[in-house]
Amino acid sequence: MNNINLNGIEHVLKKGIKKEFTFEPKEIVIPFEIGKCYLIRMLTYHMVGRVKEIKGKFVEFEDASWVADSGRFMNAIKEGKLDEVEPVGFYGINSDSVIDYFHWEHKLPTKQK
């Protein structure tokens, strides 16, 4: 069959057009650098930590903390001031879940707050 019916309109396939389509994923580009620190915002929470390793689309952090409350956001980014923090050490994320990220130029939290 060389015809395709879309919304009641009959379309004739030209010779040489394949009926099957294949999807070849492009190379995954992760915008993080090993050894750098980031504050990352995901859909329901934030975290801060240092990138240890990148495995495909997964990013592993060390010296990481779950940020329950960043407080005033400008103060968090410019001063490294966070209102509520839970240090967890290792933290792994799927980069698909990242909403946005910021370079963290401050000392990483080491105490629960």
Biopython code that builds the backbone (N, CA, C, O; Angstrom):
import numpy as np
from Bio.PDB.StructureBuilder import StructureBuilder

atoms = [
    (1, "MET", "N", (0.840, -1.177, 0.000)),
    (1, "MET", "CA", (0.000, 0.000, 0.000)),
    (1, "MET", "C", (0.890, 1.248, 0.000)),
    (1, "MET", "O", (1.774, 1.385, 0.846)),
    (2, "ASN", "N", (0.656, 2.137, -0.935)),
    (2, "ASN", "CA", (1.467, 3.339, -1.052)),
    (2, "ASN", "C", (0.734, 4.592, -0.613)),
    (2, "ASN", "O", (1.239, 5.700, -0.790)),
    (3, "ASN", "N", (-0.452, 4.431, -0.043)),
    (3, "ASN", "CA", (-1.237, 5.598, 0.344)),
    (3, "ASN", "C", (-1.350, 5.690, 1.866)),
    (3, "ASN", "O", (-1.338, 4.679, 2.569)),
    (4, "ILE", "N", (-1.458, 6.918, 2.353)),
    (4, "ILE", "CA", (-1.679, 7.179, 3.775)),
    (4, "ILE", "C", (-2.892, 8.079, 3.876)),
    (4, "ILE", "O", (-3.017, 9.057, 3.138)),
    (5, "ASN", "N", (-3.790, 7.745, 4.798)),
    (5, "ASN", "CA", (-4.988, 8.551, 4.999)),
    (5, "ASN", "C", (-4.822, 9.340, 6.292)),
    (5, "ASN", "O", (-4.734, 8.755, 7.371)),
    (6, "LEU", "N", (-4.779, 10.661, 6.186)),
    (6, "LEU", "CA", (-4.653, 11.530, 7.352)),
    (6, "LEU", "C", (-5.845, 12.467, 7.399)),
    (6, "LEU", "O", (-6.063, 13.257, 6.481)),
    (7, "ASN", "N", (-6.611, 12.375, 8.470)),
    (7, "ASN", "CA", (-7.787, 13.237, 8.642)),
    (7, "ASN", "C", (-8.715, 13.211, 7.428)),
    (7, "ASN", "O", (-9.249, 14.241, 7.018)),
    (8, "GLY", "N", (-8.899, 12.016, 6.860)),
    (8, "GLY", "CA", (-9.818, 11.874, 5.743)),
    (8, "GLY", "C", (-9.240, 12.282, 4.398)),
    (8, "GLY", "O", (-9.945, 12.244, 3.390)),
    (9, "ILE", "N", (-7.972, 12.672, 4.361)),
    (9, "ILE", "CA", (-7.337, 13.063, 3.097)),
    (9, "ILE", "C", (-6.356, 11.972, 2.705)),
    (9, "ILE", "O", (-5.488, 11.595, 3.492)),
    (10, "GLU", "N", (-6.496, 11.470, 1.499)),
    (10, "GLU", "CA", (-5.632, 10.406, 0.989)),
    (10, "GLU", "C", (-4.347, 11.009, 0.440)),
    (10, "GLU", "O", (-4.394, 11.889, -0.419)),
    (11, "HIS", "N", (-3.205, 10.545, 0.926)),
    (11, "HIS", "CA", (-1.898, 11.009, 0.468)),
    (11, "HIS", "C", (-1.184, 9.840, -0.192)),
    (11, "HIS", "O", (-1.210, 8.720, 0.318)),
    (12, "VAL", "N", (-0.555, 10.099, -1.316)),
    (12, "VAL", "CA", (0.170, 9.064, -2.042)),
    (12, "VAL", "C", (1.654, 9.231, -1.750)),
    (12, "VAL", "O", (2.215, 10.313, -1.915)),
    (13, "LEU", "N", (2.285, 8.132, -1.309)),
    (13, "LEU", "CA", (3.715, 8.168, -1.049)),
    (13, "LEU", "C", (4.489, 8.185, -2.358)),
    (13, "LEU", "O", (4.161, 7.448, -3.287)),
    (14, "LYS", "N", (5.509, 9.018, -2.431)),
    (14, "LYS", "CA", (6.372, 9.049, -3.602)),
    (14, "LYS", "C", (7.363, 7.895, -3.502)),
    (14, "LYS", "O", (7.642, 7.406, -2.407)),
    (15, "LYS", "N", (7.882, 7.470, -4.614)),
    (15, "LYS", "CA", (8.879, 6.402, -4.610)),
    (15, "LYS", "C", (10.110, 6.869, -3.849)),
    (15, "LYS", "O", (10.510, 8.030, -3.939)),
    (16, "GLY", "N", (10.694, 5.962, -3.112)),
    (16, "GLY", "CA", (11.910, 6.267, -2.373)),
    (16, "GLY", "C", (11.661, 6.761, -0.959)),
    (16, "GLY", "O", (12.607, 6.879, -0.180)),
    (17, "ILE", "N", (10.421, 7.053, -0.607)),
    (17, "ILE", "CA", (10.120, 7.487, 0.757)),
    (17, "ILE", "C", (9.851, 6.258, 1.597)),
    (17, "ILE", "O", (9.017, 5.423, 1.244)),
    (18, "LYS", "N", (10.552, 6.149, 2.697)),
    (18, "LYS", "CA", (10.369, 5.012, 3.585)),
    (18, "LYS", "C", (9.124, 5.214, 4.436)),
    (18, "LYS", "O", (8.802, 6.327, 4.852)),
    (19, "LYS", "N", (8.444, 4.120, 4.679)),
    (19, "LYS", "CA", (7.261, 4.166, 5.537)),
    (19, "LYS", "C", (7.655, 4.099, 7.007)),
    (19, "LYS", "O", (6.893, 4.526, 7.874)),
    (20, "GLU", "N", (8.827, 3.572, 7.289)),
    (20, "GLU", "CA", (9.278, 3.408, 8.667)),
    (20, "GLU", "C", (10.244, 4.530, 9.020)),
    (20, "GLU", "O", (11.051, 4.957, 8.194)),
    (21, "PHE", "N", (10.152, 4.988, 10.228)),
    (21, "PHE", "CA", (11.041, 6.035, 10.707)),
    (21, "PHE", "C", (11.844, 5.479, 11.868)),
    (21, "PHE", "O", (11.319, 4.733, 12.694)),
    (22, "THR", "N", (13.087, 5.836, 11.928)),
    (22, "THR", "CA", (13.919, 5.428, 13.053)),
    (22, "THR", "C", (14.365, 6.675, 13.796)),
    (22, "THR", "O", (14.571, 7.735, 13.207)),
    (23, "PHE", "N", (14.505, 6.521, 15.088)),
    (23, "PHE", "CA", (14.931, 7.629, 15.931)),
    (23, "PHE", "C", (16.323, 7.326, 16.445)),
    (23, "PHE", "O", (16.553, 6.306, 17.094)),
    (24, "GLU", "N", (17.239, 8.213, 16.151)),
    (24, "GLU", "CA", (18.590, 8.073, 16.664)),
    (24, "GLU", "C", (18.848, 9.238, 17.600)),
    (24, "GLU", "O", (18.944, 10.384, 17.161)),
    (25, "PRO", "N", (18.962, 8.946, 18.908)),
    (25, "PRO", "CA", (19.145, 10.051, 19.856)),
    (25, "PRO", "C", (20.453, 10.791, 19.608)),
    (25, "PRO", "O", (21.468, 10.199, 19.241)),
    (26, "LYS", "N", (20.398, 12.085, 19.817)),
    (26, "LYS", "CA", (21.595, 12.904, 19.699)),
    (26, "LYS", "C", (22.454, 12.685, 20.935)),
    (26, "LYS", "O", (21.995, 12.151, 21.945)),
    (27, "GLU", "N", (23.677, 13.098, 20.839)),
    (27, "GLU", "CA", (24.591, 12.992, 21.971)),
    (27, "GLU", "C", (24.033, 13.782, 23.158)),
    (27, "GLU", "O", (23.547, 14.902, 22.996)),
    (28, "ILE", "N", (24.108, 13.198, 24.328)),
    (28, "ILE", "CA", (23.627, 13.861, 25.534)),
    (28, "ILE", "C", (24.682, 14.864, 25.985)),
    (28, "ILE", "O", (25.850, 14.511, 26.152)),
    (29, "VAL", "N", (24.271, 16.108, 26.180)),
    (29, "VAL", "CA", (25.189, 17.141, 26.648)),
    (29, "VAL", "C", (24.731, 17.579, 28.031)),
    (29, "VAL", "O", (23.633, 18.110, 28.194)),
    (30, "ILE", "N", (25.576, 17.353, 29.017)),
    (30, "ILE", "CA", (25.289, 17.743, 30.395)),
    (30, "ILE", "C", (26.078, 19.021, 30.677)),
    (30, "ILE", "O", (27.291, 19.048, 30.474)),
    (31, "PRO", "N", (25.409, 20.080, 31.141)),
    (31, "PRO", "CA", (26.090, 21.367, 31.294)),
    (31, "PRO", "C", (26.904, 21.518, 32.583)),
    (31, "PRO", "O", (27.284, 22.634, 32.936)),
    (32, "PHE", "N", (27.175, 20.433, 33.281)),
    (32, "PHE", "CA", (27.919, 20.506, 34.533)),
    (32, "PHE", "C", (29.363, 20.077, 34.319)),
    (32, "PHE", "O", (29.663, 19.291, 33.421)),
    (33, "GLU", "N", (30.263, 20.611, 35.165)),
    (33, "GLU", "CA", (31.678, 20.253, 35.084)),
    (33, "GLU", "C", (32.095, 19.529, 36.359)),
    (33, "GLU", "O", (31.722, 19.923, 37.464)),
    (34, "ILE", "N", (32.867, 18.477, 36.190)),
    (34, "ILE", "CA", (33.365, 17.729, 37.333)),
    (34, "ILE", "C", (34.229, 18.655, 38.185)),
    (34, "ILE", "O", (35.074, 19.390, 37.672)),
    (35, "GLY", "N", (33.999, 18.602, 39.495)),
    (35, "GLY", "CA", (34.755, 19.431, 40.434)),
    (35, "GLY", "C", (34.103, 20.767, 40.750)),
    (35, "GLY", "O", (34.486, 21.417, 41.723)),
    (36, "LYS", "N", (33.133, 21.191, 39.958)),
    (36, "LYS", "CA", (32.440, 22.468, 40.194)),
    (36, "LYS", "C", (31.226, 22.252, 41.090)),
    (36, "LYS", "O", (30.653, 21.163, 41.131)),
    (37, "CYS", "N", (30.846, 23.304, 41.803)),
    (37, "CYS", "CA", (29.696, 23.251, 42.703)),
    (37, "CYS", "C", (28.503, 23.983, 42.093)),
    (37, "CYS", "O", (28.650, 24.989, 41.398)),
    (38, "TYR", "N", (27.323, 23.444, 42.377)),
    (38, "TYR", "CA", (26.096, 24.006, 41.814)),
    (38, "TYR", "C", (24.967, 23.966, 42.835)),
    (38, "TYR", "O", (24.923, 23.092, 43.700)),
    (39, "LEU", "N", (24.065, 24.920, 42.718)),
    (39, "LEU", "CA", (22.762, 24.862, 43.362)),
    (39, "LEU", "C", (21.814, 24.481, 42.240)),
    (39, "LEU", "O", (21.734, 25.170, 41.222)),
    (40, "ILE", "N", (21.098, 23.385, 42.428)),
    (40, "ILE", "CA", (20.215, 22.871, 41.386)),
    (40, "ILE", "C", (18.787, 22.896, 41.883)),
    (40, "ILE", "O", (18.494, 22.468, 42.999)),
    (41, "ARG", "N", (17.899, 23.404, 41.040)),
    (41, "ARG", "CA", (16.474, 23.402, 41.372)),
    (41, "ARG", "C", (15.787, 22.362, 40.499)),
    (41, "ARG", "O", (15.909, 22.363, 39.274)),
    (42, "MET", "N", (15.062, 21.476, 41.169)),
    (42, "MET", "CA", (14.256, 20.489, 40.483)),
    (42, "MET", "C", (12.796, 20.807, 40.770)),
    (42, "MET", "O", (12.505, 21.767, 41.483)),
    (43, "LEU", "N", (11.900, 20.042, 40.245)),
    (43, "LEU", "CA", (10.485, 20.381, 40.332)),
    (43, "LEU", "C", (10.007, 20.644, 41.757)),
    (43, "LEU", "O", (9.297, 21.623, 41.989)),
    (44, "THR", "N", (10.375, 19.805, 42.704)),
    (44, "THR", "CA", (9.841, 19.953, 44.061)),
    (44, "THR", "C", (10.892, 20.258, 45.127)),
    (44, "THR", "O", (10.536, 20.443, 46.291)),
    (45, "TYR", "N", (12.149, 20.314, 44.774)),
    (45, "TYR", "CA", (13.171, 20.591, 45.787)),
    (45, "TYR", "C", (14.445, 21.128, 45.146)),
    (45, "TYR", "O", (14.576, 21.174, 43.923)),
    (46, "HIS", "N", (15.383, 21.535, 46.006)),
    (46, "HIS", "CA", (16.678, 22.053, 45.562)),
    (46, "HIS", "C", (17.766, 21.188, 46.193)),
    (46, "HIS", "O", (17.530, 20.485, 47.176)),
    (47, "MET", "N", (18.956, 21.252, 45.613)),
    (47, "MET", "CA", (20.116, 20.621, 46.230)),
    (47, "MET", "C", (21.354, 21.425, 45.855)),
    (47, "MET", "O", (21.357, 22.177, 44.880)),
    (48, "VAL", "N", (22.387, 21.253, 46.636)),
    (48, "VAL", "CA", (23.659, 21.919, 46.376)),
    (48, "VAL", "C", (24.758, 20.886, 46.582)),
    (48, "VAL", "O", (24.671, 20.052, 47.483)),
    (49, "GLY", "N", (25.795, 20.941, 45.746)),
    (49, "GLY", "CA", (26.886, 19.982, 45.900)),
    (49, "GLY", "C", (27.927, 20.140, 44.815)),
    (49, "GLY", "O", (27.806, 20.985, 43.928)),
    (50, "ARG", "N", (28.962, 19.303, 44.904)),
    (50, "ARG", "CA", (30.075, 19.317, 43.959)),
    (50, "ARG", "C", (29.949, 18.113, 43.033)),
    (50, "ARG", "O", (29.738, 16.992, 43.496)),
    (51, "VAL", "N", (30.075, 18.338, 41.739)),
    (51, "VAL", "CA", (29.966, 17.250, 40.761)),
    (51, "VAL", "C", (31.171, 16.324, 40.904)),
    (51, "VAL", "O", (32.323, 16.746, 40.809)),
    (52, "LYS", "N", (30.866, 15.054, 41.135)),
    (52, "LYS", "CA", (31.910, 14.038, 41.259)),
    (52, "LYS", "C", (32.079, 13.273, 39.954)),
    (52, "LYS", "O", (33.201, 13.024, 39.512)),
    (53, "GLU", "N", (30.947, 12.897, 39.334)),
    (53, "GLU", "CA", (31.014, 12.083, 38.116)),
    (53, "GLU", "C", (29.746, 12.269, 37.287)),
    (53, "GLU", "O", (28.671, 12.538, 37.824)),
    (54, "ILE", "N", (29.887, 12.124, 35.987)),
    (54, "ILE", "CA", (28.748, 12.178, 35.073)),
    (54, "ILE", "C", (28.701, 10.851, 34.336)),
    (54, "ILE", "O", (29.672, 10.451, 33.694)),
    (55, "LYS", "N", (27.557, 10.167, 34.434)),
    (55, "LYS", "CA", (27.368, 8.861, 33.792)),
    (55, "LYS", "C", (26.153, 8.966, 32.882)),
    (55, "LYS", "O", (25.021, 8.810, 33.339)),
    (56, "GLY", "N", (26.378, 9.231, 31.597)),
    (56, "GLY", "CA", (25.259, 9.433, 30.673)),
    (56, "GLY", "C", (24.501, 10.670, 31.082)),
    (56, "GLY", "O", (25.069, 11.761, 31.141)),
    (57, "LYS", "N", (23.204, 10.510, 31.369)),
    (57, "LYS", "CA", (22.417, 11.669, 31.796)),
    (57, "LYS", "C", (22.294, 11.763, 33.319)),
    (57, "LYS", "O", (21.537, 12.586, 33.833)),
    (58, "PHE", "N", (23.045, 10.914, 34.039)),
    (58, "PHE", "CA", (23.023, 10.948, 35.494)),
    (58, "PHE", "C", (24.256, 11.687, 36.013)),
    (58, "PHE", "O", (25.368, 11.508, 35.517)),
    (59, "VAL", "N", (24.023, 12.521, 37.023)),
    (59, "VAL", "CA", (25.102, 13.313, 37.614)),
    (59, "VAL", "C", (25.202, 12.934, 39.086)),
    (59, "VAL", "O", (24.209, 12.943, 39.813)),
    (60, "GLU", "N", (26.423, 12.598, 39.512)),
    (60, "GLU", "CA", (26.662, 12.252, 40.909)),
    (60, "GLU", "C", (27.378, 13.415, 41.589)),
    (60, "GLU", "O", (28.344, 13.968, 41.063)),
    (61, "PHE", "N", (26.878, 13.769, 42.769)),
    (61, "PHE", "CA", (27.456, 14.864, 43.556)),
    (61, "PHE", "C", (28.053, 14.322, 44.839)),
    (61, "PHE", "O", (27.594, 13.315, 45.378)),
    (62, "GLU", "N", (29.081, 15.000, 45.320)),
    (62, "GLU", "CA", (29.648, 14.707, 46.636)),
    (62, "GLU", "C", (29.521, 15.970, 47.484)),
    (62, "GLU", "O", (29.286, 17.059, 46.960)),
    (63, "ASP", "N", (29.676, 15.814, 48.785)),
    (63, "ASP", "CA", (29.514, 16.946, 49.705)),
    (63, "ASP", "C", (28.197, 17.651, 49.436)),
    (63, "ASP", "O", (28.118, 18.879, 49.495)),
    (64, "ALA", "N", (27.163, 16.873, 49.142)),
    (64, "ALA", "CA", (25.873, 17.417, 48.720)),
    (64, "ALA", "C", (24.921, 17.601, 49.893)),
    (64, "ALA", "O", (25.056, 16.967, 50.939)),
    (65, "SER", "N", (23.958, 18.487, 49.687)),
    (65, "SER", "CA", (22.914, 18.740, 50.681)),
    (65, "SER", "C", (21.578, 18.929, 49.986)),
    (65, "SER", "O", (21.491, 19.514, 48.906)),
    (66, "TRP", "N", (20.547, 18.423, 50.630)),
    (66, "TRP", "CA", (19.180, 18.701, 50.217)),
    (66, "TRP", "C", (18.829, 20.043, 50.844)),
    (66, "TRP", "O", (19.020, 20.233, 52.045)),
    (67, "VAL", "N", (18.324, 20.963, 50.053)),
    (67, "VAL", "CA", (17.969, 22.291, 50.539)),
    (67, "VAL", "C", (16.454, 22.336, 50.705)),
    (67, "VAL", "O", (15.715, 22.447, 49.726)),
    (68, "ALA", "N", (16.003, 22.249, 51.946)),
    (68, "ALA", "CA", (14.564, 22.267, 52.221)),
    (68, "ALA", "C", (13.992, 23.673, 52.075)),
    (68, "ALA", "O", (12.835, 23.842, 51.689)),
    (69, "ASP", "N", (14.810, 24.688, 52.387)),
    (69, "ASP", "CA", (14.355, 26.078, 52.284)),
    (69, "ASP", "C", (15.565, 26.947, 51.946)),
    (69, "ASP", "O", (16.490, 27.082, 52.747)),
    (70, "SER", "N", (15.545, 27.528, 50.763)),
    (70, "SER", "CA", (16.676, 28.372, 50.354)),
    (70, "SER", "C", (16.604, 29.760, 50.982)),
    (70, "SER", "O", (17.580, 30.508, 50.939)),
    (71, "GLY", "N", (15.454, 30.113, 51.568)),
    (71, "GLY", "CA", (15.296, 31.471, 52.089)),
    (71, "GLY", "C", (15.181, 32.447, 50.940)),
    (71, "GLY", "O", (14.723, 32.082, 49.857)),
    (72, "ARG", "N", (15.593, 33.688, 51.164)),
    (72, "ARG", "CA", (15.568, 34.686, 50.086)),
    (72, "ARG", "C", (16.562, 34.235, 49.019)),
    (72, "ARG", "O", (17.743, 34.032, 49.300)),
    (73, "PHE", "N", (16.064, 34.081, 47.788)),
    (73, "PHE", "CA", (16.872, 33.446, 46.753)),
    (73, "PHE", "C", (18.117, 34.240, 46.390)),
    (73, "PHE", "O", (19.183, 33.655, 46.196)),
    (74, "MET", "N", (18.005, 35.556, 46.294)),
    (74, "MET", "CA", (19.179, 36.368, 45.978)),
    (74, "MET", "C", (20.260, 36.175, 47.047)),
    (74, "MET", "O", (21.445, 36.089, 46.724)),
    (75, "ASN", "N", (19.855, 36.106, 48.311)),
    (75, "ASN", "CA", (20.831, 35.903, 49.387)),
    (75, "ASN", "C", (21.493, 34.529, 49.284)),
    (75, "ASN", "O", (22.675, 34.374, 49.592)),
    (76, "ALA", "N", (20.726, 33.547, 48.853)),
    (76, "ALA", "CA", (21.291, 32.209, 48.678)),
    (76, "ALA", "C", (22.372, 32.231, 47.595)),
    (76, "ALA", "O", (23.472, 31.720, 47.804)),
    (77, "ILE", "N", (22.064, 32.812, 46.459)),
    (77, "ILE", "CA", (23.004, 32.818, 45.330)),
    (77, "ILE", "C", (24.204, 33.726, 45.580)),
    (77, "ILE", "O", (25.343, 33.325, 45.339)),
    (78, "LYS", "N", (23.964, 34.940, 46.058)),
    (78, "LYS", "CA", (25.053, 35.911, 46.209)),
    (78, "LYS", "C", (25.885, 35.717, 47.475)),
    (78, "LYS", "O", (27.082, 36.004, 47.485)),
    (79, "GLU", "N", (25.244, 35.225, 48.550)),
    (79, "GLU", "CA", (25.944, 35.122, 49.835)),
    (79, "GLU", "C", (26.137, 33.690, 50.319)),
    (79, "GLU", "O", (26.874, 33.459, 51.277)),
    (80, "GLY", "N", (25.487, 32.726, 49.671)),
    (80, "GLY", "CA", (25.587, 31.339, 50.126)),
    (80, "GLY", "C", (24.764, 31.076, 51.370)),
    (80, "GLY", "O", (25.007, 30.108, 52.091)),
    (81, "LYS", "N", (23.791, 31.936, 51.622)),
    (81, "LYS", "CA", (22.962, 31.855, 52.826)),
    (81, "LYS", "C", (21.712, 31.014, 52.542)),
    (81, "LYS", "O", (20.878, 31.395, 51.721)),
    (82, "LEU", "N", (21.586, 29.875, 53.222)),
    (82, "LEU", "CA", (20.437, 28.983, 53.068)),
    (82, "LEU", "C", (19.734, 28.844, 54.409)),
    (82, "LEU", "O", (20.395, 28.744, 55.443)),
    (83, "ASP", "N", (18.402, 28.835, 54.411)),
    (83, "ASP", "CA", (17.653, 28.783, 55.669)),
    (83, "ASP", "C", (17.545, 27.383, 56.272)),
    (83, "ASP", "O", (17.660, 27.231, 57.488)),
    (84, "GLU", "N", (17.325, 26.361, 55.445)),
    (84, "GLU", "CA", (17.168, 25.002, 55.972)),
    (84, "GLU", "C", (17.885, 24.022, 55.057)),
    (84, "GLU", "O", (17.579, 23.928, 53.868)),
    (85, "VAL", "N", (18.854, 23.285, 55.628)),
    (85, "VAL", "CA", (19.729, 22.423, 54.843)),
    (85, "VAL", "C", (19.922, 21.084, 55.545)),
    (85, "VAL", "O", (20.034, 21.020, 56.769)),
    (86, "GLU", "N", (19.960, 20.015, 54.751)),
    (86, "GLU", "CA", (20.210, 18.665, 55.268)),
    (86, "GLU", "C", (21.386, 18.059, 54.501)),
    (86, "GLU", "O", (21.185, 17.548, 53.399)),
    (87, "PRO", "N", (22.619, 18.098, 55.050)),
    (87, "PRO", "CA", (23.754, 17.481, 54.361)),
    (87, "PRO", "C", (23.535, 15.966, 54.225)),
    (87, "PRO", "O", (23.160, 15.293, 55.185)),
    (88, "VAL", "N", (23.775, 15.449, 53.022)),
    (88, "VAL", "CA", (23.562, 14.021, 52.780)),
    (88, "VAL", "C", (24.808, 13.322, 52.234)),
    (88, "VAL", "O", (24.825, 12.097, 52.114)),
    (89, "GLY", "N", (25.844, 14.083, 51.904)),
    (89, "GLY", "CA", (27.056, 13.481, 51.350)),
    (89, "GLY", "C", (26.909, 13.217, 49.860)),
    (89, "GLY", "O", (27.084, 14.125, 49.047)),
    (90, "PHE", "N", (26.587, 11.977, 49.497)),
    (90, "PHE", "CA", (26.378, 11.611, 48.093)),
    (90, "PHE", "C", (24.967, 11.985, 47.670)),
    (90, "PHE", "O", (24.023, 11.898, 48.455)),
    (91, "TYR", "N", (24.840, 12.407, 46.405)),
    (91, "TYR", "CA", (23.522, 12.734, 45.855)),
    (91, "TYR", "C", (23.592, 12.470, 44.357)),
    (91, "TYR", "O", (24.493, 12.979, 43.691)),
    (92, "GLY", "N", (22.680, 11.699, 43.819)),
    (92, "GLY", "CA", (22.655, 11.426, 42.392)),
    (92, "GLY", "C", (21.354, 11.920, 41.788)),
    (92, "GLY", "O", (20.287, 11.755, 42.379)),
    (93, "ILE", "N", (21.439, 12.522, 40.616)),
    (93, "ILE", "CA", (20.226, 13.016, 39.950)),
    (93, "ILE", "C", (20.202, 12.575, 38.487)),
    (93, "ILE", "O", (21.242, 12.317, 37.880)),
    (94, "ASN", "N", (19.008, 12.498, 37.947)),
    (94, "ASN", "CA", (18.805, 12.325, 36.520)),
    (94, "ASN", "C", (18.721, 13.746, 35.958)),
    (94, "ASN", "O", (17.853, 14.514, 36.374)),
    (95, "SER", "N", (19.580, 14.103, 35.049)),
    (95, "SER", "CA", (19.621, 15.486, 34.559)),
    (95, "SER", "C", (18.319, 15.916, 33.885)),
    (95, "SER", "O", (18.075, 17.112, 33.724)),
    (96, "ASP", "N", (17.479, 14.952, 33.488)),
    (96, "ASP", "CA", (16.170, 15.306, 32.915)),
    (96, "ASP", "C", (15.286, 16.027, 33.930)),
    (96, "ASP", "O", (14.352, 16.734, 33.550)),
    (97, "SER", "N", (15.577, 15.849, 35.224)),
    (97, "SER", "CA", (14.730, 16.443, 36.262)),
    (97, "SER", "C", (15.160, 17.854, 36.662)),
    (97, "SER", "O", (14.508, 18.484, 37.495)),
    (98, "VAL", "N", (16.244, 18.351, 36.081)),
    (98, "VAL", "CA", (16.753, 19.678, 36.427)),
    (98, "VAL", "C", (15.911, 20.756, 35.748)),
    (98, "VAL", "O", (15.721, 20.740, 34.532)),
    (99, "ILE", "N", (15.407, 21.702, 36.563)),
    (99, "ILE", "CA", (14.675, 22.848, 36.035)),
    (99, "ILE", "C", (15.668, 23.950, 35.664)),
    (99, "ILE", "O", (15.645, 24.468, 34.548)),
    (100, "ASP", "N", (16.533, 24.298, 36.604)),
    (100, "ASP", "CA", (17.597, 25.255, 36.335)),
    (100, "ASP", "C", (18.710, 25.050, 37.355)),
    (100, "ASP", "O", (18.551, 24.292, 38.312)),
    (101, "TYR", "N", (19.834, 25.726, 37.147)),
    (101, "TYR", "CA", (20.981, 25.555, 38.040)),
    (101, "TYR", "C", (21.783, 26.844, 38.091)),
    (101, "TYR", "O", (21.712, 27.686, 37.196)),
    (102, "PHE", "N", (22.546, 26.971, 39.165)),
    (102, "PHE", "CA", (23.357, 28.161, 39.395)),
    (102, "PHE", "C", (24.732, 27.717, 39.873)),
    (102, "PHE", "O", (24.850, 26.731, 40.600)),
    (103, "HIS", "N", (25.757, 28.431, 39.472)),
    (103, "HIS", "CA", (27.092, 28.154, 40.002)),
    (103, "HIS", "C", (27.072, 28.496, 41.486)),
    (103, "HIS", "O", (26.541, 29.533, 41.883)),
    (104, "TRP", "N", (27.647, 27.629, 42.296)),
    (104, "TRP", "CA", (27.704, 27.847, 43.737)),
    (104, "TRP", "C", (29.134, 28.223, 44.077)),
    (104, "TRP", "O", (30.025, 27.374, 44.054)),
    (105, "GLU", "N", (29.353, 29.479, 44.389)),
    (105, "GLU", "CA", (30.702, 30.016, 44.632)),
    (105, "GLU", "C", (31.033, 30.081, 46.118)),
    (105, "GLU", "O", (31.969, 30.777, 46.512)),
    (106, "HIS", "N", (30.280, 29.370, 46.941)),
    (106, "HIS", "CA", (30.424, 29.460, 48.396)),
    (106, "HIS", "C", (30.824, 28.113, 48.980)),
    (106, "HIS", "O", (30.809, 27.091, 48.293)),
    (107, "LYS", "N", (31.178, 28.130, 50.251)),
    (107, "LYS", "CA", (31.481, 26.895, 50.951)),
    (107, "LYS", "C", (30.204, 26.047, 50.985)),
    (107, "LYS", "O", (29.114, 26.557, 51.243)),
    (108, "LEU", "N", (30.354, 24.766, 50.724)),
    (108, "LEU", "CA", (29.200, 23.867, 50.787)),
    (108, "LEU", "C", (28.801, 23.632, 52.240)),
    (108, "LEU", "O", (29.673, 23.517, 53.101)),
    (109, "PRO", "N", (27.512, 23.559, 52.530)),
    (109, "PRO", "CA", (27.071, 23.330, 53.912)),
    (109, "PRO", "C", (27.527, 21.966, 54.412)),
    (109, "PRO", "O", (27.507, 20.981, 53.674)),
    (110, "THR", "N", (27.938, 21.924, 55.671)),
    (110, "THR", "CA", (28.362, 20.653, 56.269)),
    (110, "THR", "C", (27.562, 20.304, 57.518)),
    (110, "THR", "O", (27.704, 19.213, 58.071)),
    (111, "LYS", "N", (26.714, 21.244, 57.961)),
    (111, "LYS", "CA", (25.917, 21.019, 59.171)),
    (111, "LYS", "C", (24.440, 21.195, 58.867)),
    (111, "LYS", "O", (24.034, 22.022, 58.050)),
    (112, "GLN", "N", (23.658, 20.385, 59.557)),
    (112, "GLN", "CA", (22.210, 20.482, 59.434)),
    (112, "GLN", "C", (21.747, 21.821, 59.989)),
    (112, "GLN", "O", (22.223, 22.286, 61.025)),
    (113, "LYS", "N", (20.816, 22.421, 59.279)),
    (113, "LYS", "CA", (20.317, 23.732, 59.714)),
    (113, "LYS", "C", (18.835, 23.819, 59.434)),
    (113, "LYS", "O", (18.211, 24.840, 59.723)),
]
sb = StructureBuilder()
sb.init_structure("model")
sb.init_model(0)
sb.init_chain("A")
sb.init_seg("    ")
for serial, (resi, resn, name, xyz) in enumerate(atoms, 1):
    if name == "N":
        sb.init_residue(resn, " ", resi, " ")
    sb.init_atom(name, np.array(xyz, "f"), 0.0, 1.0, " ", f" {name:<3s}", serial, name[0])
structure = sb.get_structure()
